[in-house]
Amino acid sequence: MKISSTVRRNMQVNGQGTATIFGERQHTWAQFGDRIARLAAGLSGLGLDSGDRVAVLSLNNDRYMESYFGVPWGGYVLVPINTRLAPPEIEFWLNDSGSTVLMVDEAFVEMVPKIQAHLETVKHVVFLGDGPVPKGMISFEGLLEGVSPSEAADTASDDLAMLYYTGGTTGRSKGVMLSQHNVLYDALLFAPTVGYRDHSVYLHAAPMFHIADGTCTFAIATAAGTSVIIPGFEPKAALTAIQDHKVSVTLWVPTMINMAMHYPGVEDFDLSSMVDMMYGASPMPEAVVRRAMEVMPHTRFHHAYGQTESAPILTMLAPDRHIPDTDTGKFGSCGQALLGVELKIVDEDDNEVPAGTVGELCARADNVMLGYWRQPEMTAFALRNGWLHTGDGARMDDEGFVYIVDRVKDMIISGGENVYSAEVEDAIYQHAAVAECAVIGIPHDKWGEQVHAIVRLHDAQQGDKSVGEQAIVDHCHSLIAAFKCPRSVEFSTAPLPLSGAGKILKTELRKPFWADQEKAVH
Amino acid sequence: MKISSTVRRNMQVNGQGTATIFGERQHTWAQFGDRIARLAAGLSGLGLDSGDRVAVLSLNNDRYMESYFGVPWGGYVLVPINTRLAPPEIEFWLNDSGSTVLMVDEAFVEMVPKIQAHLETVKHVVFLGDGPVPKGMISFEGLLEGVSPSEAADTASDDLAMLYYTGGTTGRSKGVMLSQHNVLYDALLFAPTVGYRDHSVYLHAAPMFHIADGTCTFAIATAAGTSVIIPGFEPKAALTAIQDHKVSVTLWVPTMINMAMHYPGVEDFDLSSMVDMMYGASPMPEAVVRRAMEVMPHTRFHHAYGQTESAPILTMLAPDRHIPDTDTGKFGSCGQALLGVELKIVDEDDNEVPAGTVGELCARADNVMLGYWRQPEMTAFALRNGWLHTGDGARMDDEGFVYIVDRVKDMIISGGENVYSAEVEDAIYQHAAVAECAVIGIPHDKWGEQVHAIVRLHDAQQGDKSVGEQAIVDHCHSLIAAFKCPRSVEFSTAPLPLSGAGKILKTELRKPFWADQEKAVH
């Protein structure tokens, strides 16, 4: 499968259909195909060779989506950069990937001069925003103007197309190498089943630099459907976009759904066009999905689980399992192996464990990465014995439903017992006053680690003395084993820190506690 | 993608679900997986090496389906044999493919001793029928009994898995080499969209030796659904199977639909379970599909077009185009490029032609064959410039809808079977009295087309009453399969009309027969 083939097919079967909508700007698939072939020609004119890396540091926009297709059309490799990184981290990603082109929008124009001195390989900075082109930068539209559309590069489907960096919570960030086949195959495994069609309208509200939205970009494109793009997730803008453009499908992370479903006046928006909502990238508290099902009773919810290394989706919990009233006990699962994906759970010696036993989840499928960029040893370790080792602790029931118990590294070991933070968080979220929470391990002289909760209450409950530490702990005791209950609870009035992908940054929360400790990896 | 992965996933996600139903015999996916791993072990015990060919000559049954998966599980190649061939043709397929194992059911037991002396490579004959095992044959169940299930062979997804033979327009049959990836990818391109799910029930009524049913075999398997298998198409048996097993999806050729929809008492069958009916493999007269939509008003119809060389589906006309009352003019089209498939129409110099112009339909996608078995020159020609040249004349409108205007120039489609006129002509020419002949398709109410021969005898035999219609037909029966033999023979005393290049002008010969028909192109 090739990315260029997808676009050419769309020009043929839905040429006059809308490909992208960004603000007032719209392009048909015929225009989209013309533009990406010009983008490839423009990049070639900058002297790029096949396989060269092109980085994008930008909020969501239609040119970002054009880069997703135009860069591989030219035989180059796209490197989407997390917009929440600090400058030294951005420098590292750009230098490590050896990117020769950096594309930025308005939001990052001011950062460029600050980091430029530290960039080892970037030769050209392309401005993909609107308005005047900043000095020293090349205009995106200018790149497209003076050239004829190029023929698609003669690439192989196994050629590297995307280099997504992962957070590197256990240390250094690393680039995940995904081929054209990896990303298109992943899209093909879920898009037709979820219901991506040529009349579908997908909302890009999750960040385009993240593979969760990235795979949906390929999904809506393989279906020849329409992409509505907003710069980033903001509840009112997202709800308005759904209403205005009759959005039918999207992928949000749980924190986005939580924010939108509690947005004042959410009931006044017409969300009836939303047929399919995918969610994933972090555990979904049951209370949040119940709330979403109340607000959007006509919507089918799909829980997707995966990781960048598998481009990314590995399992899906289908809509017919999202019915708490007739709960079959699968609601807390992230579903079954996606069609086309093989899964198993292994012990520390890489032997498959029986159903019900916790171990490391492993996967084998065509969406599994080529490897880590310039990290042959880490690649060999992650892909040992022919299986992707996800690093996620999980169990599988006898019907193949997978339950993620925790990131192996988010697991808390307290007094010799394994405590999975996700399970504790799920209990805390069931308290009506809780808006947001995170559970981490903090140092304890006797137990090694102690279960610690950080909680933010809903605005109305802020300062309510009846909802104190003891109330939260008592609430947990009514739901989970004593050894899992928090020993300490800390209240925050500020929102908890989020990663660019919308995940709570536990590394940040752990730092003050572990600053003096050896176990800094936590 | 690997065939073994599909089965392993099904054992995990739907192990207790029904995989196959054949008469009174049923197997779950857990049992199916166990049985195919034993079949692979049993074949290995016969001394087979990786890549060896295993041919099947049988009516439909559940063991045929097990062979579809067990043979590649062991790293071997399946060669499904057309059950309507004459013995010399079967010998050719077996020898050309170099098959070392031949599996037959009751229907072909008697043929084995007749052909065995001419078989150059077959070492073992396996009996996959029921009842006593014929002398000299190995019992299919016996192969499975004495062995432990084997691990799946360590094959690559691009390894050869299936060898389907097609009739050759230039005479000789050739083997189409399809990889594991080819066949699974094809299934993945249509199965989720058409609605193959784990609760789907597929009816194998079309012959399992043909790739039309073959791709649906992979489709229902990737979805972890259920296969109901009947020995072959017979209207009452097929309608009864739909009713009894609540069949939800199937693929029939138009003649099957025609026969079933006009079966006396068809209205008395409960066909309400049938959600999706695919049809293809020959042109569908509009009256037939209208009749089918009357009898099965709740069914969604999908018109599939393709060829063995593309494993096989290239286009699909979706259900929303099957509404004659609100006809959008697309009803006579075979639809648009399947998601994941690129199509173009080219002139004789391989240049793409504008919309509306007739040329040769070409395709590029992951379901395109590896090539023709041991025919590197024919392979290079069929796949020249990186595209599969279908040999089908077609035009495409400006929305990408494909209209086949002339099948491979001289091919006749009679009752869903492809008859290559050159092959029939070859047989007729072997009659000593024949000076010249041409074989064409003429309209037939039931079969779509009928094989018709126009013959000019040598001057000395002109008027010889011993060389009449029956003599020519009898002569053909001694050389080729019954379905290929002419149903009518016309004698001409004048030379047949020739083109400037000296080729017989079949278009001229067809004209009087098709003058009153819509499909004048034939």
Interface residues (C-beta under 8 A of the other chain):
Chain A: M1 S5 T6 R8 R9 Q12 V13 N14 G15 S157 L184 L188 L189 P192 T193 T222 A223 A224 Q336 A337 L339 G340 V341 E342 L343 R364 A365 D366 M396 D398 E399 G400
Chain B: M1 S5 T6 R8 R9 Q12 V13 N14 G15 S157 L184 L188 L189 P192 T193 T222 A223 A224 Q336 A337 L339 G340 V341 E342 L343 R364 A365 D366 M396 D398 E399 G400
